[in-house]
Amino acid sequence: MNRLSCYFEKISDTVVGLFLLFLGLILTFISFTIVPVIGLVVAIPVLFLAVSFLGAKKSKECALISKGTRKLFSG
């Protein structure tokens, strides 16, 4: 794994998280206006998934690569 793939990993997590957040907010709005109970049953897990994607930590490989890169530029 290289630095470029770590960058794309971070970008993909952010894009998926933002998409799920947008979808969850739409489902929440729909659940309050059209289908109250069923909409919230679907919207709440989608919002939790969005938060988990947006708050995802780096993989172990990317953490090691970024740690090695910091040593390279600081020393």
C-alpha positions as CSV (number, residue, x, y, z in Angstrom):
1,M,0.0,0.0,0.0
2,N,1.3,3.4,-0.9
3,R,0.5,7.0,0.1
4,L,-1.7,7.6,-2.9
5,S,-4.0,4.6,-2.0
6,C,-4.2,5.9,1.6
7,Y,-5.3,9.3,0.3
8,F,-8.0,7.6,-1.8
9,E,-9.1,5.5,1.2
10,K,-9.6,8.7,3.2
11,I,-11.5,10.4,0.3
12,S,-13.7,7.4,-0.3
13,D,-14.6,7.2,3.4
14,T,-15.5,10.9,3.4
15,V,-17.6,10.7,0.2
16,V,-19.5,7.6,1.4
17,G,-20.1,9.2,4.8
18,L,-21.4,12.5,3.2
19,F,-23.7,10.5,0.9
20,L,-25.1,8.5,3.8
21,L,-25.5,11.6,5.9
22,F,-27.4,13.3,3.1
23,L,-29.6,10.2,2.6
24,G,-30.2,9.9,6.3
25,L,-31.3,13.5,6.5
26,I,-33.7,13.0,3.6
27,L,-35.1,9.9,5.2
28,T,-35.5,11.7,8.5
29,F,-37.4,14.5,6.8
30,I,-39.6,12.0,4.9
31,S,-40.2,10.1,8.1
32,F,-41.5,13.2,9.9
33,T,-43.8,14.1,7.0
34,I,-45.0,10.8,5.3
35,V,-44.2,7.6,7.2
36,P,-43.3,8.4,10.8
37,V,-42.4,5.0,12.4
38,I,-41.0,3.1,9.4
39,G,-39.0,6.1,8.2
40,L,-37.3,6.5,11.5
41,V,-36.5,2.8,11.7
42,V,-34.6,3.2,8.4
43,A,-33.2,6.7,8.9
44,I,-31.5,6.2,12.3
45,P,-29.3,3.3,11.2
46,V,-28.3,5.2,8.0
47,L,-27.3,8.2,10.2
48,F,-25.3,6.0,12.5
49,L,-23.5,4.5,9.4
50,A,-22.8,8.0,8.1
51,V,-21.2,9.0,11.4
52,S,-19.1,5.9,11.5
53,F,-17.8,6.5,8.0
54,L,-17.0,10.1,8.7
55,G,-15.2,9.2,11.9
56,A,-13.4,6.2,10.5
57,K,-9.8,5.9,11.5
58,K,-7.0,5.1,9.1
59,S,-6.1,1.6,8.5
60,K,-3.0,0.2,10.2
61,E,-1.0,0.3,6.9
62,C,-1.9,4.0,6.3
63,A,-1.0,4.9,9.9
64,L,2.4,3.3,9.5
65,I,3.0,5.1,6.1
66,S,2.0,8.5,7.5
67,K,4.1,7.9,10.6
68,G,7.1,7.0,8.4
69,T,6.5,10.1,6.2
70,R,6.4,12.4,9.2
71,K,9.8,11.1,10.3
72,L,11.2,11.7,6.9
73,F,10.1,15.4,6.8
74,S,10.8,16.2,10.4
75,G,14.3,14.9,10.7
